[in-house]
Structures are given as structure tokens and as C-alpha cells.
């Protein structure tokens, strides 16, 4: 019986795991990116990496982010572009590093390296941000 309870607890923990999406872009220029790579792990975490000028768009494959309420937010190219717009506005206002809460549901942390023209963005649920020590 104890084994069944432990197994159920593990499965529930796995099912309730939501994704932390990290994407890095560098040197994209006007014509997109030459190399685009995405990795998604069993726990839902996803990493998108876009480098070098080229003709390919930096495009994320949809990742489901599960909120504690059970609501599922689909992190896709549209959401990435929306978050990018907020991040780039902050960067152009001389805030190359920072974080914000998007739509009262997601925590966004970003860092822009001007010298390398490299942007790294991490998107996670508010609970995941709290677990990392942020007061949200």
C-alpha cells in the first residue's frame, strides 16, 4: 500500500510540473537566425537557442505551462513575441537586466548583453519564481 501511495505521489508531482522556458537570441539582424535549436525535457522545461544572422526565424515549438489553478498557458511564438516586445522596450529604456510579471500569471527574467548582442529570457510560473527566491 505504501508503494502505491508513493507511486501516486510521484506521478502527481510529475503531472503538476510546469515548464520553465528559456530562450537565448544573438546576432539575429534583420534576416533572422542561421541556427535555431530547441530542447524540451520530460519535466516540461524547454530551451530555445537562436544564433547567427541567417534566414530562419527564431521560432519556439509550443510548450504547455501549467499554473497551480490548473490553467494551461501555451508558450508559443505569439507569446514569445509579446514578451519580447516588453523586454525590448525595457532594454531600449536602459534596463538591460530585469524581471517583471506578465499578465499576473508568469514571471519573466531577462538579461541583455550589449557587447555580444545576446538576449537571454526565462519565463516561469509565479510558483516557480517563488521557489527560486523571488518575492512575487
TORPA-4810 file (N, C-alpha, C, O; in nm, 3 decimals):
<nodes>
NODE_1_0.082_-0.119_0.000_0.000_0.000_0.000_0.087_0.125_0.000_0.057_0.222_-0.070_X
NODE_2_0.196_0.124_0.080_0.285_0.239_0.085_0.348_0.264_-0.051_0.368_0.379_-0.090_X
NODE_3_0.380_0.157_-0.123_0.439_0.172_-0.256_0.341_0.237_-0.352_0.380_0.320_-0.434_X
NODE_4_0.215_0.200_-0.342_0.112_0.259_-0.429_0.098_0.408_-0.401_0.089_0.487_-0.494_X
NODE_5_0.097_0.447_-0.273_0.086_0.588_-0.236_0.208_0.666_-0.285_0.195_0.776_-0.338_X
NODE_6_0.326_0.607_-0.267_0.448_0.675_-0.313_0.447_0.691_-0.464_0.485_0.796_-0.516_X
NODE_7_0.403_0.588_-0.535_0.395_0.594_-0.681_0.296_0.702_-0.725_0.325_0.778_-0.817_X
NODE_8_0.179_0.708_-0.660_0.079_0.810_-0.694_0.134_0.950_-0.667_0.111_1.042_-0.746_X
NODE_9_0.206_0.966_-0.557_0.263_1.097_-0.523_0.365_1.139_-0.629_0.370_1.255_-0.669_X
NODE_10_0.446_1.043_-0.674_0.545_1.074_-0.779_0.476_1.112_-0.909_0.516_1.209_-0.975_X
NODE_11_0.374_1.038_-0.946_0.301_1.069_-1.070_0.232_1.204_-1.063_0.236_1.279_-1.159_X
NODE_12_0.170_1.235_-0.950_0.105_1.366_-0.934_0.208_1.477_-0.940_0.182_1.583_-0.998_X
NODE_13_0.323_1.454_-0.879_0.429_1.555_-0.885_0.475_1.577_-1.027_0.500_1.690_-1.068_X
NODE_14_0.487_1.469_-1.104_0.529_1.480_-1.243_0.423_1.550_-1.326_0.456_1.636_-1.409_X
NODE_15_0.296_1.516_-1.306_0.190_1.576_-1.385_0.172_1.723_-1.354_0.132_1.800_-1.442_X
NODE_16_0.200_1.766_-1.232_0.179_1.905_-1.197_0.300_1.992_-1.232_0.294_2.114_-1.217_X
NODE_17_0.409_1.931_-1.277_0.527_2.007_-1.313_0.496_2.093_-1.434_0.446_2.044_-1.535_X
NODE_18_0.528_2.219_-1.423_0.509_2.306_-1.539_0.645_2.341_-1.596_0.749_2.307_-1.539_X
NODE_19_0.644_2.407_-1.708_0.767_2.433_-1.781_0.831_2.563_-1.738_0.762_2.659_-1.705_X
NODE_20_0.962_2.565_-1.738_1.038_2.689_-1.735_1.097_2.700_-1.875_1.178_2.616_-1.916_X
NODE_21_1.058_2.802_-1.947_1.105_2.819_-2.084_1.219_2.921_-2.082_1.203_3.032_-2.032_X
NODE_22_1.333_2.883_-2.138_1.447_2.974_-2.152_1.476_2.989_-2.300_1.489_2.890_-2.372_X
NODE_23_1.486_3.113_-2.345_1.529_3.131_-2.483_1.639_3.234_-2.491_1.637_3.335_-2.422_X
NODE_24_1.737_3.204_-2.578_1.853_3.290_-2.598_1.860_3.325_-2.745_1.850_3.238_-2.832_X
NODE_25_1.877_3.454_-2.773_1.889_3.501_-2.910_2.016_3.584_-2.921_2.049_3.659_-2.829_X
NODE_26_2.087_3.570_-3.031_2.203_3.656_-3.053_2.229_3.677_-3.201_2.214_3.585_-3.281_X
NODE_27_2.266_3.798_-3.235_2.309_3.835_-3.371_2.207_3.804_-3.479_2.245_3.766_-3.590_X
NODE_28_2.079_3.818_-3.451_1.976_3.782_-3.548_1.965_3.876_-3.665_1.935_3.834_-3.776_X
NODE_29_1.989_4.004_-3.642_1.981_4.100_-3.751_1.843_4.105_-3.814_1.745_4.057_-3.757_X
NODE_30_1.836_4.164_-3.930_1.709_4.183_-3.999_1.659_4.054_-4.063_1.540_4.042_-4.092_X
NODE_31_1.747_3.960_-4.086_1.710_3.843_-4.165_1.696_3.716_-4.083_1.703_3.606_-4.139_X
NODE_32_1.676_3.728_-3.955_1.653_3.609_-3.874_1.780_3.543_-3.825_1.880_3.611_-3.802_X
NODE_33_1.777_3.412_-3.809_1.886_3.336_-3.748_1.925_3.219_-3.837_1.840_3.158_-3.902_X
NODE_34_2.054_3.191_-3.839_2.105_3.080_-3.917_2.081_2.948_-3.845_2.050_2.847_-3.908_X
NODE_35_2.097_2.948_-3.714_2.082_2.825_-3.635_1.973_2.844_-3.529_1.979_2.938_-3.450_X
NODE_36_1.875_2.757_-3.528_1.769_2.758_-3.429_1.760_2.617_-3.370_1.745_2.520_-3.444_X
NODE_37_1.771_2.608_-3.239_1.769_2.477_-3.173_1.678_2.486_-3.051_1.687_2.580_-2.973_X
NODE_38_1.591_2.388_-3.034_1.505_2.381_-2.916_1.519_2.244_-2.852_1.523_2.141_-2.920_X
NODE_39_1.526_2.246_-2.717_1.527_2.122_-2.640_1.413_2.131_-2.540_1.396_2.234_-2.474_X
NODE_40_1.336_2.024_-2.528_1.232_2.016_-2.426_1.253_1.885_-2.350_1.263_1.778_-2.411_X
NODE_41_1.260_1.895_-2.217_1.287_1.778_-2.135_1.157_1.719_-2.081_1.051_1.781_-2.092_X
NODE_42_1.165_1.598_-2.024_1.048_1.527_-1.973_0.971_1.606_-1.868_0.850_1.592_-1.857_X
NODE_43_1.041_1.689_-1.789_0.972_1.766_-1.685_0.904_1.890_-1.742_0.842_1.965_-1.667_X
NODE_44_0.913_1.913_-1.872_0.847_2.026_-1.934_0.938_2.143_-1.961_0.903_2.231_-2.040_X
NODE_45_1.056_2.148_-1.898_1.148_2.259_-1.924_1.185_2.261_-2.071_1.199_2.157_-2.135_X
NODE_46_1.202_2.381_-2.124_1.233_2.394_-2.265_1.340_2.500_-2.284_1.342_2.599_-2.212_X
NODE_47_1.429_2.479_-2.380_1.535_2.575_-2.410_1.540_2.596_-2.561_1.554_2.501_-2.638_X
NODE_48_1.530_2.721_-2.602_1.537_2.759_-2.743_1.661_2.844_-2.761_1.681_2.939_-2.685_X
NODE_49_1.745_2.812_-2.858_1.870_2.884_-2.880_1.878_2.925_-3.027_1.872_2.841_-3.116_X
NODE_50_1.890_3.056_-3.051_1.893_3.109_-3.187_2.018_3.193_-3.204_2.037_3.291_-3.131_X
NODE_51_2.106_3.158_-3.298_2.231_3.231_-3.317_2.261_3.253_-3.464_2.212_3.182_-3.552_X
NODE_52_2.344_3.353_-3.489_2.399_3.389_-3.620_2.293_3.443_-3.715_2.183_3.389_-3.725_X
NODE_53_2.329_3.550_-3.785_2.235_3.602_-3.886_2.208_3.497_-3.993_2.297_3.419_-4.029_X
NODE_54_2.090_3.495_-4.042_2.053_3.399_-4.145_1.912_3.428_-4.193_1.866_3.541_-4.183_X
NODE_55_1.843_3.326_-4.244_1.710_3.345_-4.300_1.601_3.273_-4.220_1.485_3.276_-4.260_X
NODE_56_1.636_3.210_-4.110_1.540_3.133_-4.031_1.489_3.216_-3.915_1.568_3.282_-3.847_X
NODE_57_1.360_3.215_-3.891_1.304_3.286_-3.776_1.331_3.209_-3.649_1.339_3.086_-3.650_X
NODE_58_1.346_3.282_-3.538_1.362_3.219_-3.407_1.222_3.180_-3.362_1.147_3.265_-3.313_X
NODE_59_1.188_3.054_-3.376_1.050_3.009_-3.358_1.046_2.897_-3.255_1.114_2.795_-3.268_X
NODE_60_0.964_2.917_-3.153_0.953_2.819_-3.046_0.843_2.718_-3.078_0.738_2.754_-3.131_X
NODE_61_0.868_2.590_-3.046_0.764_2.490_-3.052_0.681_2.506_-2.925_0.737_2.526_-2.817_X
NODE_62_0.551_2.499_-2.935_0.463_2.524_-2.820_0.500_2.438_-2.700_0.528_2.319_-2.712_X
NODE_63_0.498_2.503_-2.582_0.524_2.436_-2.455_0.410_2.472_-2.361_0.375_2.590_-2.349_X
NODE_64_0.351_2.373_-2.295_0.242_2.400_-2.200_0.300_2.436_-2.064_0.385_2.365_-2.011_X
NODE_65_0.252_2.548_-2.009_0.290_2.590_-1.874_0.165_2.576_-1.788_0.064_2.641_-1.814_X
NODE_66_0.173_2.492_-1.684_0.056_2.462_-1.601_0.062_2.546_-1.474_0.158_2.537_-1.397_X
NODE_67_-0.040_2.627_-1.452_-0.049_2.710_-1.332_-0.108_2.628_-1.218_-0.172_2.526_-1.242_X
NODE_68_-0.086_2.670_-1.092_-0.140_2.596_-0.978_-0.293_2.581_-0.984_-0.348_2.485_-0.931_X
NODE_69_-0.360_2.675_-1.049_-0.506_2.668_-1.062_-0.549_2.559_-1.160_-0.667_2.526_-1.169_X
NODE_70_-0.453_2.503_-1.234_-0.485_2.404_-1.335_-0.493_2.464_-1.475_-0.499_2.392_-1.574_X
NODE_71_-0.494_2.597_-1.481_-0.498_2.664_-1.612_-0.369_2.635_-1.688_-0.261_2.632_-1.629_X
NODE_72_-0.382_2.613_-1.817_-0.267_2.585_-1.901_-0.243_2.706_-1.991_-0.332_2.750_-2.064_X
NODE_73_-0.122_2.759_-1.984_-0.082_2.867_-2.074_0.009_2.804_-2.178_0.106_2.736_-2.144_X
NODE_74_-0.022_2.827_-2.303_0.059_2.772_-2.411_0.165_2.875_-2.447_0.134_2.982_-2.499_X
NODE_75_0.290_2.840_-2.419_0.401_2.928_-2.457_0.434_2.893_-2.602_0.490_2.788_-2.631_X
NODE_76_0.399_2.985_-2.691_0.422_2.964_-2.834_0.489_3.087_-2.892_0.528_3.178_-2.819_X
NODE_77_0.501_3.091_-3.023_0.569_3.202_-3.089_0.499_3.335_-3.061_0.566_3.437_-3.043_X
NODE_78_0.366_3.336_-3.058_0.293_3.460_-3.031_0.323_3.513_-2.892_0.347_3.633_-2.875_X
NODE_79_0.322_3.425_-2.791_0.351_3.469_-2.655_0.496_3.514_-2.644_0.525_3.613_-2.577_X
NODE_80_0.587_3.442_-2.710_0.728_3.481_-2.708_0.744_3.621_-2.768_0.818_3.703_-2.713_X
NODE_81_0.677_3.648_-2.879_0.687_3.780_-2.943_0.630_3.889_-2.854_0.684_4.000_-2.849_X
NODE_82_0.522_3.859_-2.784_0.461_3.957_-2.693_0.557_3.989_-2.578_0.578_4.105_-2.544_X
NODE_83_0.615_3.885_-2.520_0.710_3.905_-2.410_0.835_3.975_-2.461_0.888_4.063_-2.393_X
NODE_84_0.882_3.938_-2.581_0.996_4.006_-2.643_0.973_4.156_-2.655_1.064_4.235_-2.629_X
NODE_85_0.853_4.196_-2.694_0.823_4.338_-2.711_0.838_4.413_-2.578_0.893_4.523_-2.575_X
NODE_86_0.791_4.353_-2.469_0.804_4.415_-2.337_0.951_4.421_-2.297_0.998_4.524_-2.247_X
NODE_87_1.024_4.312_-2.318_1.165_4.306_-2.282_1.244_4.410_-2.362_1.322_4.486_-2.305_X
NODE_88_1.223_4.416_-2.493_1.299_4.508_-2.576_1.268_4.654_-2.543_1.355_4.740_-2.553_X
NODE_89_1.144_4.681_-2.505_1.110_4.817_-2.462_1.191_4.853_-2.336_1.242_4.964_-2.325_X
NODE_90_1.202_4.758_-2.243_1.282_4.782_-2.122_1.430_4.799_-2.155_1.497_4.886_-2.099_X
NODE_91_1.480_4.717_-2.246_1.621_4.725_-2.285_1.650_4.861_-2.349_1.751_4.923_-2.318_X
NODE_92_1.562_4.907_-2.438_1.585_5.036_-2.503_1.569_5.153_-2.406_1.616_5.263_-2.434_X
NODE_93_1.503_5.130_-2.293_1.492_5.232_-2.188_1.606_5.220_-2.088_1.594_5.265_-1.974_X
NODE_94_1.716_5.159_-2.131_1.837_5.145_-2.049_1.820_5.052_-1.930_1.880_5.075_-1.825_X
NODE_95_1.740_4.948_-1.944_1.725_4.844_-1.842_1.767_4.710_-1.904_1.680_4.629_-1.937_X
NODE_96_1.898_4.686_-1.919_1.941_4.563_-1.988_1.915_4.435_-1.910_1.916_4.326_-1.968_X
NODE_97_1.893_4.446_-1.779_1.863_4.329_-1.696_1.743_4.361_-1.611_1.728_4.473_-1.562_X
NODE_98_1.657_4.263_-1.593_1.543_4.287_-1.506_1.446_4.171_-1.504_1.474_4.063_-1.557_X
NODE_99_1.333_4.196_-1.442_1.227_4.096_-1.438_1.094_4.167_-1.423_1.087_4.282_-1.380_X
NODE_100_0.988_4.096_-1.460_0.854_4.151_-1.448_0.754_4.036_-1.446_0.786_3.922_-1.482_X
NODE_101_0.633_4.068_-1.405_0.525_3.970_-1.405_0.438_3.999_-1.527_0.392_4.112_-1.545_X
NODE_102_0.415_3.898_-1.608_0.334_3.912_-1.728_0.193_3.858_-1.702_0.177_3.743_-1.662_X
NODE_103_0.094_3.939_-1.725_-0.048_3.900_-1.718_-0.086_3.840_-1.581_-0.177_3.758_-1.573_X
NODE_104_-0.017_3.882_-1.476_-0.041_3.830_-1.340_-0.032_3.678_-1.332_-0.088_3.618_-1.240_X
NODE_105_0.039_3.615_-1.427_0.047_3.469_-1.429_0.188_3.416_-1.446_0.221_3.308_-1.396_X
NODE_106_0.271_3.490_-1.517_0.406_3.441_-1.549_0.511_3.539_-1.500_0.491_3.661_-1.503_X
NODE_107_0.624_3.485_-1.455_0.738_3.565_-1.414_0.840_3.560_-1.526_0.874_3.452_-1.575_X
NODE_108_0.888_3.676_-1.568_0.983_3.685_-1.678_1.111_3.750_-1.625_1.108_3.859_-1.567_X
NODE_109_1.223_3.682_-1.646_1.355_3.736_-1.608_1.437_3.745_-1.737_1.438_3.652_-1.817_X
NODE_110_1.505_3.860_-1.756_1.581_3.876_-1.880_1.716_3.941_-1.852_1.736_4.011_-1.753_X
NODE_111_1.809_3.916_-1.945_1.942_3.976_-1.939_1.989_3.998_-2.082_1.994_3.905_-2.162_X
NODE_112_2.024_4.122_-2.111_2.074_4.156_-2.244_2.219_4.198_-2.234_2.251_4.290_-2.160_X
NODE_113_2.307_4.131_-2.308_2.448_4.164_-2.313_2.470_4.247_-2.438_2.466_4.196_-2.550_X
NODE_114_2.495_4.376_-2.419_2.509_4.469_-2.531_2.630_4.433_-2.616_2.620_4.434_-2.739_X
NODE_115_2.743_4.402_-2.553_2.866_4.372_-2.628_2.851_4.253_-2.722_2.907_4.253_-2.832_X
NODE_116_2.776_4.152_-2.678_2.758_4.032_-2.760_2.626_4.032_-2.837_2.599_3.939_-2.913_X
NODE_117_2.545_4.137_-2.818_2.412_4.144_-2.878_2.337_4.012_-2.850_2.286_3.947_-2.941_X
NODE_118_2.333_3.976_-2.722_2.276_3.848_-2.681_2.168_3.871_-2.576_2.192_3.938_-2.475_X
NODE_119_2.052_3.817_-2.600_1.938_3.830_-2.509_1.902_3.693_-2.454_1.880_3.599_-2.530_X
NODE_120_1.895_3.682_-2.321_1.852_3.559_-2.257_1.727_3.590_-2.176_1.727_3.682_-2.093_X
NODE_121_1.620_3.514_-2.199_1.493_3.535_-2.130_1.450_3.402_-2.069_1.457_3.297_-2.133_X
NODE_122_1.403_3.408_-1.944_1.347_3.291_-1.878_1.204_3.324_-1.838_1.177_3.429_-1.781_X
NODE_123_1.112_3.233_-1.870_0.971_3.251_-1.839_0.927_3.133_-1.754_0.950_3.017_-1.789_X
NODE_124_0.862_3.164_-1.641_0.819_3.058_-1.549_0.691_3.099_-1.478_0.651_3.215_-1.484_X
NODE_125_0.629_3.005_-1.411_0.510_3.039_-1.332_0.553_3.117_-1.208_0.671_3.118_-1.173_X
NODE_126_0.458_3.183_-1.144_0.488_3.259_-1.022_0.537_3.167_-0.911_0.626_3.205_-0.835_X
NODE_127_0.482_3.046_-0.902_0.527_2.949_-0.801_0.672_2.910_-0.824_0.749_2.896_-0.729_X
NODE_128_0.710_2.891_-0.950_0.848_2.856_-0.981_0.942_2.972_-0.945_1.054_2.950_-0.898_X
NODE_129_0.896_3.095_-0.967_0.976_3.212_-0.930_0.993_3.220_-0.778_1.102_3.250_-0.729_X
NODE_130_0.885_3.193_-0.705_0.894_3.192_-0.558_0.994_3.085_-0.512_1.071_3.109_-0.419_X
NODE_131_0.991_2.970_-0.576_1.082_2.861_-0.539_1.228_2.902_-0.563_1.318_2.850_-0.498_X
NODE_132_1.251_2.994_-0.658_1.386_3.044_-0.684_1.421_3.162_-0.596_1.531_3.218_-0.607_X
NODE_133_1.329_3.201_-0.508_1.361_3.305_-0.411_1.309_3.444_-0.445_1.340_3.540_-0.373_X
NODE_134_1.233_3.458_-0.551_1.176_3.589_-0.585_1.052_3.615_-0.504_0.973_3.523_-0.479_X
NODE_135_1.034_3.739_-0.462_0.917_3.780_-0.384_0.810_3.829_-0.479_0.798_3.949_-0.504_X
NODE_136_0.731_3.737_-0.532_0.625_3.774_-0.628_0.489_3.739_-0.572_0.388_3.763_-0.638_X
</nodes>
